[in-house]
């Protein structure tokens, strides 16, 4: 998700799931004020939804800064006909680690 997509996301119905574990953070005053302003601008969305979406957009953007090395073709997915490759690099490692924690 890109930060430029957030307005459309916040105006649409929410279908997200939340983790069982809660994470608590202390925000810098100016960031808390900006989040409060977003909450006022999008009253249908909770503060948690807004913070989740902002973090998601930032992480998606940040993920693109990791190096990605396309690998050799290893198979073809019979269901979708997509070519499966053996990719490598820090981006693949980051995605694998994040996926394993779901």
N, C-alpha and C positions, 0 to 999 in steps of 0.2 A: 504494500500500500504506500502511496506517496502522500506527503503532507498536503499536496494540492487536492487530493481526493477526500480529505476529511470532512469538508462541509457537506458533500453529497452523502457520505456515510452517516453523518450525524442527523441528517434529515430523513434517513431511511429507517425502517424497523430494525431492532437489534436482535441478532440470532447468535450472539457469542456465548461461550461457556467460560466460567471462571474457575480458577484453580481452587482446590480445597484449602490450601495453605494461604494465609493472608501475609502480605509483605507490607511493612510499615517503613516509610521514608520521611525525612524532614526536608522540606523544600526551602530553597532560598526565597526570601520575601518577595522578590520581583517575579519569580516563577509562580508562586502561589497566587499572586495578584492577577497574573495573566490567565491562570487556570480558572480563577473565580470569575473573571470577565467572560471566558468561554462558557462557563456554566450559566451565566446570566443570558448569554446570547443563544444558547441551545438548551432551554429549560427541560426539554423532553429527555435529555441525556443526563445520566448521573455523573458525578465527579469521577467515579471509578471508570466509567465507560470512556470519558474524555481522556483521562490519563492513560488508560490502556491503548486507545487509538493513537495518541501522540507517541507513546513509546513504540508501538508497532511500526508506525511510519518512520521514526528515527532509526529503529533497528534494521528495517528493510533497506533504508538508504545507506546506513553504515555497512551493512553486509556487502554491498556492491564495491566497497573499498578493498575487500580481501581479494587476493589473487586467486584466479580460477584457471586451471589447466585442463582443457578438454582432452579426454583420453580416447583410447582406441575403441572401436565398436566391438561389443561383446555378444550382443544378441538383438533380436527384434521381438517386441512385445506383440504376441499374437492378437490380443484384444484390441489394441489401438494402432498397430503397425508402426509404432514409434521405435526408432533405433535406440537401444540402450548402450550407453558408453561407460567406460571406466574412468571417470573424471577424478582429478586430484587437486590439491592445493588447499590453502587455509580456508577458503570459502566452503569447500566441500566438508572439511573437518568441522567447521562451525555449524553447518546445517545438520550434519550427522549427530553432533553432540546435543544440539537443541532438540532434535527429533527424538533422541533416546530419552530425554527427560519428560516427554509428554505422558 
